[in-house]
Amino acid sequence: MYKIIFSKSADKALRRMPRNIALNIAKKIKRLADNPHKMPNVKKLTKHPGYRLRVGDWRIIYTVREGELLIHVINIKTRGEVYK
């Protein structure tokens, strides 16, 4: 089981979005703790280290530290904003 930590910007984004969307995203992030590589809608990023999880129109960018069993959620934004 991996431990999940959030960056300040990811935590702030999660707190500011509508509650129903935030709960759905939080549920998906908790499922990442079981296996962060083999979940549906997860892809490895090509130009940056890490992965992205798609939840509707929202994207969660995260990195995995295998040695520490740690998932670091870097950013949570809509599809058009997250890759800028």
C-alpha atoms as a printed R data frame, in Angstrom:
   type eleno elety resid chain resno       x      y       z
1  ATOM     1    CA   MET     A     1   0.000  0.000   0.000
2  ATOM     2    CA   TYR     A     2   1.436  3.349  -1.061
3  ATOM     3    CA   LYS     A     3   1.241  6.542   0.983
4  ATOM     4    CA   ILE     A     4  -0.245  9.566  -0.822
5  ATOM     5    CA   ILE     A     5   0.998 13.126  -0.369
6  ATOM     6    CA   PHE     A     6  -0.280 16.270  -2.102
7  ATOM     7    CA   SER     A     7   1.570 19.359  -3.289
8  ATOM     8    CA   LYS     A     8   0.167 22.689  -2.110
9  ATOM     9    CA   SER     A     9  -1.312 23.434  -5.535
10 ATOM    10    CA   ALA     A    10  -3.003 20.010  -5.773
11 ATOM    11    CA   ASP     A    11  -4.454 20.340  -2.275
12 ATOM    12    CA   LYS     A    12  -5.703 23.852  -3.057
13 ATOM    13    CA   ALA     A    13  -7.284 22.735  -6.359
14 ATOM    14    CA   LEU     A    14  -9.065 19.844  -4.650
15 ATOM    15    CA   ARG     A    15 -10.479 22.146  -1.962
16 ATOM    16    CA   ARG     A    16 -11.725 24.761  -4.451
17 ATOM    17    CA   MET     A    17 -13.532 22.513  -6.923
18 ATOM    18    CA   PRO     A    18 -17.215 21.538  -6.548
19 ATOM    19    CA   ARG     A    19 -17.727 19.015  -3.752
20 ATOM    20    CA   ASN     A    20 -19.140 16.190  -5.884
21 ATOM    21    CA   ILE     A    21 -16.192 16.346  -8.302
22 ATOM    22    CA   ALA     A    22 -13.702 16.578  -5.423
23 ATOM    23    CA   LEU     A    23 -15.173 13.474  -3.773
24 ATOM    24    CA   ASN     A    24 -14.982 11.517  -7.036
25 ATOM    25    CA   ILE     A    25 -11.354 12.559  -7.596
26 ATOM    26    CA   ALA     A    26 -10.439 11.768  -3.967
27 ATOM    27    CA   LYS     A    27 -11.942  8.290  -4.353
28 ATOM    28    CA   LYS     A    28  -9.853  7.629  -7.481
29 ATOM    29    CA   ILE     A    29  -6.682  8.904  -5.795
30 ATOM    30    CA   LYS     A    30  -7.280  6.546  -2.858
31 ATOM    31    CA   ARG     A    31  -7.553  3.646  -5.322
32 ATOM    32    CA   LEU     A    32  -4.108  4.615  -6.650
33 ATOM    33    CA   ALA     A    33  -2.595  3.548  -3.319
34 ATOM    34    CA   ASP     A    34  -3.224 -0.127  -4.178
35 ATOM    35    CA   ASN     A    35  -1.442 -0.108  -7.541
36 ATOM    36    CA   PRO     A    36  -0.491  3.245  -9.118
37 ATOM    37    CA   HIS     A    37   0.596  1.738 -12.453
38 ATOM    38    CA   LYS     A    38  -2.221 -0.640 -13.414
39 ATOM    39    CA   MET     A    39  -5.316  1.444 -12.817
40 ATOM    40    CA   PRO     A    40  -7.690  2.287 -15.718
41 ATOM    41    CA   ASN     A    41  -7.161  5.719 -17.311
42 ATOM    42    CA   VAL     A    42  -3.529  5.961 -16.164
43 ATOM    43    CA   LYS     A    43  -0.814  6.803 -18.678
44 ATOM    44    CA   LYS     A    44   2.884  7.446 -18.306
45 ATOM    45    CA   LEU     A    45   3.823 10.976 -19.308
46 ATOM    46    CA   THR     A    46   6.192 11.197 -22.276
47 ATOM    47    CA   LYS     A    47   7.997 14.524 -21.803
48 ATOM    48    CA   HIS     A    48   7.939 14.611 -17.996
49 ATOM    49    CA   PRO     A    49   8.543 12.046 -15.284
50 ATOM    50    CA   GLY     A    50   5.394 10.677 -13.735
51 ATOM    51    CA   TYR     A    51   1.901  9.627 -14.667
52 ATOM    52    CA   ARG     A    52  -1.512 11.104 -15.307
53 ATOM    53    CA   LEU     A    53  -4.869  9.845 -14.148
54 ATOM    54    CA   ARG     A    54  -7.961 10.910 -16.083
55 ATOM    55    CA   VAL     A    55 -11.188 11.490 -14.149
56 ATOM    56    CA   GLY     A    56 -13.762 12.925 -16.558
57 ATOM    57    CA   ASP     A    57 -12.450 16.308 -17.732
58 ATOM    58    CA   TRP     A    58  -9.948 16.462 -14.868
59 ATOM    59    CA   ARG     A    59  -6.337 15.272 -14.916
60 ATOM    60    CA   ILE     A    60  -4.268 14.282 -11.894
61 ATOM    61    CA   ILE     A    61  -0.506 14.413 -12.415
62 ATOM    62    CA   TYR     A    62   1.551 12.336  -9.981
63 ATOM    63    CA   THR     A    63   4.920 10.679  -9.482
64 ATOM    64    CA   VAL     A    64   5.694  7.359  -7.812
65 ATOM    65    CA   ARG     A    65   8.681  6.715  -5.540
66 ATOM    66    CA   GLU     A    66   8.980  2.926  -5.503
67 ATOM    67    CA   GLY     A    67  11.633  2.688  -2.785
68 ATOM    68    CA   GLU     A    68   9.560  4.703  -0.335
69 ATOM    69    CA   LEU     A    69   6.122  3.415  -1.480
70 ATOM    70    CA   LEU     A    70   5.054  7.025  -1.962
71 ATOM    71    CA   ILE     A    71   2.701  8.698  -4.463
72 ATOM    72    CA   HIS     A    72   3.183 12.458  -4.814
73 ATOM    73    CA   VAL     A    73   0.154 14.186  -6.381
74 ATOM    74    CA   ILE     A    74   1.641 17.210  -8.138
75 ATOM    75    CA   ASN     A    75  -1.284 18.847  -9.911
76 ATOM    76    CA   ILE     A    76  -5.051 18.563 -10.396
77 ATOM    77    CA   LYS     A    77  -6.518 20.641 -13.213
78 ATOM    78    CA   THR     A    78  -8.845 20.419 -16.175
79 ATOM    79    CA   ARG     A    79  -7.675 18.834 -19.384
80 ATOM    80    CA   GLY     A    80  -6.793 22.115 -21.115
81 ATOM    81    CA   GLU     A    81  -4.844 23.604 -18.214
82 ATOM    82    CA   VAL     A    82  -2.856 20.745 -16.726
83 ATOM    83    CA   TYR     A    83  -0.236 20.347 -19.472
84 ATOM    84    CA   LYS     A    84   0.718 24.048 -19.701
